[in-house]
Amino acid sequence: MAGDNVNLDTARFLAILIRGDKPGTYRVDQQLTNFDSIMQAAAIYSPHGNKDTTHFYYAKKGFVKITKVDLVNNKIDGSFQFTMYDKDNNPIEISDGKFEQIIYVDLNNANLTQLDLFNH
């Protein structure tokens, strides 16, 4: 998850969920609200923060590629590219996205301390 500042209520942000912890390419092919066993990755973008849920964009097609995973320090490197749509089906293209040494949270084994990282 990345954003403009620490206030997710008002800052724009991009959140990516990946079903996996190994290097490889993960498909984005459905909306986050339909998160099921087939979907490998999902993404949501908010240009106005959490308080304005009417303007969320959901990735419907594309990929997230993990190039490096540090399981000891919970850090990850990779890239992403997808097409996102809002509730009116207006598209935005995200291309050549990159992340390096981003802290990730394993939601299967998450604890409050790990999740609290997103509030700072």
N, C-alpha and C positions, 0 to 999 in steps of 0.2 A: 504494500500500500504506500502510495506517495501522495503528498499534497502540498498546498501552498504554505500552510502554517499548522500549528498544533490544534486549531479549533475546527474539528471536522463538521461542526454544525454550519459553518459559513464558508469554509475554504473549499476550493475545487480539489478533487482527489481522484485517483485511479487505484482500484483494488483488483488484484489478480489472485485467483484461487487455482491451484494445480493439484490434481489427483496423482501424486507421485513424488518421489524424492531422489530420483536418479537422473543423470544426464540423458537427454533425449528430447524429441519434439512431441508436444502435447497439443492435440486438436482442440480448437474452440469451434463448436458447431451448434450450440443451443443457447437459449437464454439462461441466465443465472437462476431465475425462478423455477426452471425445470431441471434443476441439478439432480441427475439420476446416475445410475451405475454405468451408463454408456459414455457420458461426458468426461473428457480428460482434463479440461481447463475451462475457466469462466473468467469474465472480466466485467467490471462495472465502472463507469465514469460519471462523476457529478461535477458539472461546471459551477454549481452554486452551493454545494455542501449538503449535509444530511437533512437539513430542515426543508429543503425544496425537492421533495421526492418526485415531483411531476416532471422534472427535467433530467432524470437519470438516462444514461445510455448503456445498453447491454451489448456485449460482443456476441455476434451470431455466427461468424465464420472467421477463421484465421488460425493462428498457432502461437504457442509460447514454447521457446526452445531453452532448455536448461543446459548450460555448457559446463558448469562446475558447481559442486555441492560440498560444503565444509560441514560435516555432521557434528564435529566437535564444537564449533563456534556458532552453529546455526546461521551460516551465511551462504548466499547463493548468487551465481552469475548467470546471465542469459540474455535473450532477446525476445521480442514479441512483435506481432503484426496482426491486426484484425480490423474488420469493419464492425462498427457499433451503430445501433439504432435506438432512437428514443421511442416514446409511446405512440408517436404519430408516424413512425417508420422513416424518419429523417435520418440519413446516414452520415457518419463521419468516419474517415479513414485514419487509422493509426498505423504508421509504417516506420521501420527502422528503430523501434523502441529498444532500449538497452537498460539493463540493471547490473550493477557490479557490487559485490560485497554487501548485499542487502540482507538484513536480518529477517529470517523467516520463522514462522511459528508452525509447528506440527500440531494441527488441530486434534489429532488422535491422542496426543500426549501433552496438550497445552495445560499450563497452570497460570494462575493469576499474575505471577511475575512476568512471564513471557508476554501475555496479552497486554499488560500495562505498558510495554514498550511502545505500543501504538498511541498512547496518550501523551507522549513526550516529544 
